[in-house]
Amino acid sequence: MVRATAARGILVGGFFMLGFPGETREEMAATVDYACGLPFGHANFFYVTPRQGTALFALAQKEKPGFEKAALNSYFKFSVNLSAVPDGEFQEIVDGAWSRFYRNPLKTARAMWRVPKLYMLKLILRGFFLRRWA
């Protein structure tokens, strides 16, 4: 569906979560490979973040006592690691996913080309004026 949609000139975005309970580095790498192998115009890589009242939250309480003190208000910030990968390596994998996806200049140029030109002009002008008078 992603390929068919992108082939019709529609900008397609992907949202990916890393750090599910027991998830291995190989499974995380497969997720990143999947994201980078499809013609997504943009992709977001999030940390799995337990929310109160969910089974994932109960599991985190059981496996990581005291994790509730961590910042749980953002999927972009590391809060608790339930995966099978050590914390430092887990954070490197997520950072590397962003870097790997967005360092492809052809992918970025293709995505920018699909954005409506008037909207792109507004973004450029806004950036110019904000930088000039900031």
VEXSE-628148 format. One record per atom (N, C-alpha, C, O, CB): x, y, z; residue in three letters. Coordinates in steps of 0.2 Angstrom, whole numbers, plus 5000, padded with zeros to 4 digits. Each point is the difference from the previous one (the first is absolute). Glycine has a CB too. Layout:
! residues N
XYZALA/...
This chain:
! residues 134
500449945000MET/499650065000MET/500450065000MET/499950054997MET/499249895009MET/501550064998VAL/500450065000VAL/500350014993VAL/500050064998VAL/500349925014VAL/499949974985ARG/500350014993ARG/499550034995ARG/500150044996ARG/500749875006ARG/498650064998ALA/499550024996ALA/499850075001ALA/499850044995ALA/499849845004ALA/500350145007THR/499850075002THR/500650054998THR/499850054997THR/499549905012THR/501350034992ALA/500550054998ALA/500150004993ALA/500250054997ALA/500449925013ALA/499349984986ALA/500050004993ALA/499550044997ALA/500150034994ALA/500349865006ALA/499150135003ARG/499450054998ARG/500250075002ARG/499650044999ARG/499649875002ARG/501450105002GLY/500250075002GLY/499850025006GLY/500050065002GLY/500049964986GLY/499749945016ILE/499850025007ILE/500549985005ILE/500449955000ILE/498450024997ILE/501450085007LEU/500550005005LEU/499749955006LEU/499550015003LEU/500950114994LEU/500049835004VAL/499849955005VAL/500550015006VAL/500650004999VAL/499049924992VAL/500150075015GLY/500450015006GLY/500049935004GLY/499549975000GLY/500350165000GLY/500749865004GLY/500049945004GLY/500150015007GLY/500450055002GLY/500049894988GLY/499350035015PHE/500150005007PHE/500249945003PHE/499749954999PHE/499550145001PHE/501449905003PHE/500349945002PHE/500150005008PHE/500350065002PHE/500249924986PHE/499449975015MET/500150005008MET/500649955001MET/499949944997MET/498950095006MET/501649985001LEU/500649965002LEU/500049995007LEU/499950055004LEU/500849984986LEU/499549915012GLY/500049995007GLY/499549965004GLY/499850005006GLY/500850104994GLY/499049864996PHE/499549965003PHE/500349945004PHE/500649995000PHE/498750034990PHE/500349965015PRO/500349955005PRO/500349944996PRO/499749974996PRO/499450065013PRO/501649964993GLY/500349944997GLY/500350014993GLY/500349964998GLY/499049975009GLY/500650134990GLU/500250014993GLU/500850005000GLU/500350035004GLU/498650044994GLU/501349904997THR/500849994999THR/500250054996THR/499750044996THR/500249845006THR/500850134998ARG/500350054995ARG/499949984993ARG/499950044995ARG/501049985013ARG/499049914990GLU/499949984994GLU/499350024997GLU/499950024995GLU/500949885007GLU/498750105003GLU/499350024998GLU/500050074999GLU/499650034996GLU/499949885011GLU/500950134997MET/500050075000MET/500350024993MET/499750044996MET/500449985016MET/500449944986ALA/500450024994ALA/499549984994ALA/500050034995ALA/501149945010ALA/498549984996ALA/499549984994ALA/499550064999ALA/499850014995ALA/500449865008ALA/499650165003THR/499550055000THR/500350064996THR/499750034996THR/499849935015THR/501150064991VAL/500450054996VAL/500149994993VAL/499950044996VAL/500649995015VAL/499749914987ASP/500149984993ASP/499350004996ASP/500050034995ASP/500949895009ASP/498650065000TYR/499350014996TYR/499950074999TYR/499750024994TYR/499949885012TYR/500550154999ALA/499850074999ALA/500450034994ALA/499850044996ALA/499949975016ALA/501049974988CYS/500450034995CYS/500049974993CYS/500250034995CYS/500649995015CYS/498949924990GLY/499949964994GLY/499450024996GLY/499949984994GLY/500749935011GLY/498950134998LEU/499450024996LEU/500050074999LEU/500450045003LEU/499049875003LEU/500250114989PRO/500150074998PRO/499650055004PRO/499650044998PRO/500549924991PRO/500050045018PHE/499750045004PHE/500350074999PHE/500650014999PHE/499249905010PHE/499850154991GLY/500350065000GLY/500350035006GLY/500450045001GLY/498749984990GLY/500649955015HIS/500250025006HIS/499949945005HIS/499549964999HIS/500350164999HIS/500649875007ALA/499949955005ALA/500150035007ALA/500450045001ALA/499949874990ALA/499450065014ASN/500150025007ASN/500149935003ASN/499749954999ASN/499650155001ASN/501249915005PHE/500249945004PHE/499950025007PHE/500350045003PHE/500649924988PHE/498750005012PHE/499850015007PHE/500249955005PHE/500149944998PHE/498950124998PHE/501149965010TYR/500149955006TYR/499349975002TYR/499650045000TYR/501550025004TYR/498949884997VAL/499449975003VAL/499950035007VAL/500550005004VAL/499649894989VAL/499450155008THR/499950035007THR/499349985003THR/499550014997THR/501150094999THR/499549865010PRO/499449985003PRO/499650055003PRO/500250065002PRO/500449845001PRO/498750104996ARG/499550045003ARG/499649975005ARG/499949945000ARG/500150124989ARG/499949985016GLN/499649985006GLN/499449964998GLN/499650034995GLN/500850065012GLN/499449864996GLY/499449964998GLY/500049954995GLY/499549974998GLY/500050135006GLY/501149894993THR/500149964995THR/500449935002THR/500350015006THR/499750094986THR/500049855005ALA/500349945001ALA/500850015000ALA/500449975004ALA/498649964992ALA/501250115000LEU/500750024999LEU/500350045006LEU/500549985003LEU/499350024985LEU/499750045015PHE/500250045006PHE/500149955006PHE/500550005004PHE/498950104992PHE/500149855005ALA/500049955005ALA/500749964999ALA/500349985005ALA/498450014996ALA/501449994993LEU/500649964999LEU/500750045002LEU/500449975003LEU/499049974988LEU/500650125007ALA/500650045002ALA/500050015007ALA/500650005003ALA/499350064987ALA/499649955014GLN/500050005007GLN/500349945003GLN/500450005005GLN/498650084995GLN/500849864997LYS/500249945003LYS/500849994998LYS/500349985005LYS/498549974994LYS/501450064995GLU/500749994998GLU/500550065002GLU/500649985001GLU/498949954990GLU/500250135010LYS/500550065001LYS/499750045006LYS/499750054998LYS/500749954990LYS/499649975018PRO/499750045005PRO/500350075001PRO/500650014999PRO/499249885007PRO/499850164995GLY/500250075000GLY/500050044994GLY/500250065000GLY/500449905010GLY/499250014984PHE/500150034994PHE/499550064999PHE/500150044996PHE/500349854999PHE/499150115009GLU/499450055000GLU/500350075001GLU/499750054998GLU/499549875006GLU/501450084999LYS/500350075001LYS/500350034993LYS/500250065000LYS/500149905012LYS/499849994983ALA/500350034994ALA/499550044996ALA/499450005002ALA/501349904998ALA/499550144996ALA/499650044996ALA/499649964995ALA/500349974995ALA/500550135006ALA/498649905000LEU/499549954995LEU/499650054996LEU/499549974997LEU/500549945012LEU/500250154990ASN/499550044996ASN/500350014993ASN/499750044996ASN/500050025014ASN/500849914988SER/500250004993SER/500249944997SER/500449965003SER/499950164999SER/499549864992TYR/500249944996TYR/500750014997TYR/500349964998TYR/498550015000TYR/501550105002PHE/500650014998PHE/500650005005PHE/500650004998PHE/498850074994PHE/500449925014LYS/500550005006LYS/500049935003LYS/499449975001LYS/500450155001LYS/500849864999PHE/500049935003PHE/499850005007PHE/500150055004PHE/500949934989PHE/498549975009SER/499850005007SER/500149935003SER/500350005006SER/498850084991SER/500849875000VAL/500149935003VAL/500149964994VAL/499750004995VAL/499650025015VAL/501249934991ASN/500249954995ASN/499849945002ASN/500249975005ASN/500850094992ASN/498549914999LEU/499749935002LEU/500349954994LEU/499849945001LEU/499250115004LEU/501449984991SER/500349954995SER/500649965003SER/500250015005SER/499550084986SER/500549875004ALA/500649955002ALA/500750044999ALA/500549965001ALA/498849944997ALA/500750165000VAL/500650044998VAL/500250045006VAL/499550035003VAL/500249974985VAL/500950015014PRO/500250045005PRO/499850084999PRO/500050024994PRO/501049905009PRO/498950125002ASP/499750064999ASP/500450054995ASP/499850034996ASP/499849965016ASP/501150014989GLY/500450044996GLY/500049984993GLY/499950044995GLY/500849985014GLY/499349924989GLU/500049974994GLU/499350014997GLU/499950024994GLU/500949905008GLU/498750085002PHE/499350014997PHE/499950074998PHE/499750014995PHE/499949915013PHE/500750134996GLN/499950074998GLN/500450014994GLN/499850044995GLN/500149995017GLN/500749944987GLU/500450014994GLU/499649974994GLU/500150034994GLU/501049965013GLU/498549954994ILE/499749984994ILE/499450044998ILE/499950014994ILE/500349885010ILE/499550155001VAL/499450044998VAL/500450064996VAL/499750034995VAL/499549935015VAL/501350074993ASP/500350064997ASP/500349984993ASP/499950044995ASP/500450005016ASP/500049904988GLY/500249984994GLY/499549994995GLY/500150014994GLY/500849935012GLY/498550044996ALA/499449994996ALA/499850074996ALA/499950004994ALA/499749905013ALA/500450154997TRP/499950074998TRP/500550024995TRP/499950024994TRP/499550015016TRP/501249964992SER/500650024995SER/500049964994SER/500150034995SER/500550005015SER/499349904990ARG/500049964994ARG/499550024995ARG/500150004994ARG/500449915013ARG/498950104996PHE/499450024996PHE/500150074996PHE/499950004994PHE/499449935014PHE/500950124996TYR/500050074998TYR/500750024996TYR/500050054997TYR/499249975012TYR/501349944991ARG/500650024997ARG/500049984993ARG/500550014996ARG/500149975014ARG/498949994987ASN/499949994993ASN/499750064996ASN/499450025001ASN/500449865002ASN/500750164994PRO/499850064997PRO/499449994995PRO/499650054999PRO/501650005003PRO/498949904994LEU/499549994995LEU/499349995003LEU/499550024997LEU/501449924995LEU/499050025013LYS/499449995004LYS/499750075002LYS/499450014999LYS/501049875004LYS/500050165000THR/499850065002THR/499850054995THR/499550035000THR/501349965009THR/499650014985ALA/499850044994ALA/499349984998ALA/499650044998ALA/501649984999ALA/498749915002ARG/499449984997ARG/499450025005ARG/499550024997ARG/501149884998ARG/499550095011ALA/499550025005ALA/499850084999ALA/499450025000ALA/501049895008ALA/500150134992MET/499950074999MET/499650024994MET/499650044999MET/501549985007MET/499149944988TRP/499750014994TRP/499249995000TRP/499650034997TRP/501549944997TRP/498749985010ARG/499349985001ARG/499650055004ARG/499450005000ARG/501049884998ARG/499950165006VAL/499750045004VAL/499750064996VAL/500450024995VAL/500349965015VAL/498750044991PRO/499750054996PRO/500450065000PRO/500350035005PRO/498649934997PRO/501250074992LYS/500550064999LYS/499950065004LYS/500450035002LYS/499849924986LYS/499150065013LEU/499850065003LEU/500249995008LEU/500250055003LEU/498949984989LEU/500849915010TYR/500249995007TYR/500750005001TYR/500350035005TYR/498749904996TYR/501450054994MET/500750005001MET/500350075000MET/500450025003MET/499749874991MET/499650155002LEU/500250074999LEU/499850045007LEU/500450045002LEU/499449964986LEU/499749985015LYS/499850035007LYS/500549985005LYS/500250045004LYS/498649964993LYS/501449945003LEU/500649975004LEU/500650044999LEU/500350025005LEU/499249874996LEU/500750124993ILE/500650034999ILE/500050075002ILE/500550035003ILE/499749904987ILE/499350115008LEU/499950075002LEU/500050005008LEU/500350055003LEU/499149984986LEU/500249935014ARG/500050005007ARG/500749995003ARG/500250045005ARG/498649924995ARG/501549994998GLY/500749995002GLY/500550064999GLY/500450025004GLY/499449864994GLY/500150154996PHE/500450064998PHE/499950065005PHE/500450035003PHE/499649934985PHE/499350065013PHE/499950055004PHE/500149995008PHE/500250055003PHE/498949984988PHE/500849915011LEU/500149985007LEU/500850015001LEU/500250025006LEU/498849904995LEU/501450054995ARG/500750015001ARG/500350074999ARG/500450025004ARG/499749864992ARG/499650165000ARG/500250064999ARG/499950055006ARG/500450045001ARG/499449944986ARG/499650015016TRP/499850055005TRP/500049965007TRP/499750035005TRP/499650044987TRP/501049875008ALA/500049975007ALA/500550025004ALA/500149985006ALA/499449924989ALA/
